[in-house]
Amino acid sequence: MTDTPPPYAWLDGRVVPWDQCVLHARSQGAFWGANVFEGIRVYAGGPGDDRLHAFRVADHLARLRQSMKALHMEIEHTDAELAQACNDLVLANGYGTDVHVCVVAYFGMGPHFDPLAHTTETGVHITSTPVGRSAAHEQGVAASVSSWRRISSDAMPTRIKAGANYHNSRLAQHEAVRNGFDTTLLLNGRGTVSEAPGSCVVMVREDRLVTPPGTSGVLEGITVATVKELAAEHLGLPLERREIDRAELHACDELFLCGTMSELLPITSVDRLPVGDGKRGPVTAALQGHYDDAVRARAGRPQWCTPVLPAREVVA
Ligand code: PMP
């Protein structure tokens, strides 16, 4: 992680200097968090491949459309234009390493400056920042069970990535860090496991992977969907979507966070009780390897990886 901003961002159709990627303080996007977004990873290829590859762009943009639909939001850009914009921005910033790209579709000011009024004024901003892998990728993280419950989908749509949803994530994450943990797991209103502040959670138990279903208040993760395919293909392990109760977090063999940003991150303790033997487990380690092959275009899923190309070579 770095605090030095990259030279460029993308705003409403143009690559712009980072400092010019701004929206008005009274826009609903800035004021209410009335926006929807996707985090997309762009990975350096494996040995002998000096290109960067964007991972599952089409799936992320499809979920962005679902998020927009839930908020009655329309934007001017097609998915092909947004994919091109991500490509152009990553190129402009001249990265040679792994990158995280945030595509945000936001609501503008609205009529009469009324923050509650529906508005057709919308825009898109895209920013990209370099990201590395921390030692936690091998060593694991300590999780608490949050005192905050995951927002319920009868209050806010939990299956979409709306900026405002992350107020809940933020409260939970900050509480966990204040209490000396790295991350936290939120239970839903029924008291069963939902997810972490910005990742899904997957448990390994009795030779299967288990993750809570969409009805547990989770964002249905693209990384979990990837892991499901990789686990079936390489390890012969099925992924089951069912409720997980709190006590099961202590009974399972392995547990890991699963998300675009966190990738597969071992959880080695929950509320200071070790998960398994308190170290990254063999299934998690094996899946991390297969995931790394997949995101760096080393494995056989070409449809998942879109190479970043100089503008004139991009096929729309
Ligand atoms: N839940 C939340 C709240 C998230 O923000 C994310 C990250 N997008 C995830 C789960 C994991 O989703 P994905 O694997 O699609 O990144």
Boltz pocket constraint, residues with backbone or C-beta under 6 A from the ligand:
constraints:
  - pocket:
      binder: B
      contacts: [[A, 39], [A, 169], [A, 195], [A, 196], [A, 197], [A, 198], [A, 199], [A, 200], [A, 218], [A, 219], [A, 220], [A, 221], [A, 222], [A, 223], [A, 224], [A, 258], [A, 259], [A, 260], [A, 261]]
      max_distance: 6.0
